[in-house]
Amino acid sequence: MSTITFSVPGMTCGHCKQAVTTELVKLSGVTDVDVDLESKVVKVISATELQWSDLVAAVDEAGFEAVGQ
């Protein structure tokens, strides 16, 4: 199991949180996504090792930018 934590600075509302969560849970192996709107931090838990490029692509698909790896 692996956990990756990173920032998504552009998130401001519940819709933003849902959009990012929806795209990240589509990634193979992802078992949980925790988005904290106040701190703009996302924590992704996966049963398999995730590639940073896959996380960036998923967040980009939601319309945001992942920062921090």
Secondary structure as UniProt FT lines:
FT   STRAND          2..7
FT   TURN            9..10
FT   HELIX           14..24
FT   TURN            25..26
FT   TURN            28..29
FT   STRAND          30..36
FT   TURN            37..40
FT   STRAND          41..46
FT   HELIX           52..61
FT   TURN            62..63
//
